[in-house]
Amino acid sequence: MQLDIEPKSLPMGPRGLRIERLGMDRYAEVQELNETLFGERRVIFRLDRPDVMFLVAYLGEQEVGYKVGYGEDRKTYYSAKGGVLEGFRRQGIARALLHRMEDEARNMGYRRLAFDTFPNLHLGMTVLGLTEGYRVATAGYNAAYQDYRLRFEKVL
């Protein structure tokens, strides 16, 4: 069964939202957000990937979300991890971070953006992927997470 959900043109986050691309010198900020959201300091397994990108979303001076990605291969940019603080969800911040990552990846020459998600653990990412024109490329059961892992991909 195929679900056809048309991409929607939705607002790009709350008024005053700012997204910055941070360098490795500010990695500790991303670690702190990651620890708040996921309870661990490790953001991703390896930082020596090509074109590692850290995006942080701010409302005023407050960090409210982040997204981390890297070049998976010459054509595919991979969105590895991200999240939005609980009190700021459902305002378009994750969507704005995703759009910014798409733009950055496109500008670096990548042709596709991909991400994995676990729909029973993170339903919002599944819905976001479908509403933003991503298609399920692969699906399989992950015993460690006791959930199905869906890989979403979109041509940039």
TADAWO-V763039 format. One record per helix or strand. SS is the DSSP state (helix for helix, strand for strand). FROM is the first residue (numbers start at 0). LEN is the number of residues. If there is no record, write none. Layout:
# TADAWO-V763039
ss=SS from=FROM len=LEN
ss=SS from=FROM len=LEN
This chain:
# TADAWO-V763039
ss=strand from=16 len=6
ss=helix from=23 len=15
ss=strand from=49 len=10
ss=strand from=61 len=10
ss=strand from=75 len=9
ss=helix from=85 len=3
ss=helix from=92 len=15
ss=strand from=111 len=7
ss=helix from=122 len=9
ss=strand from=134 len=8
ss=strand from=146 len=9
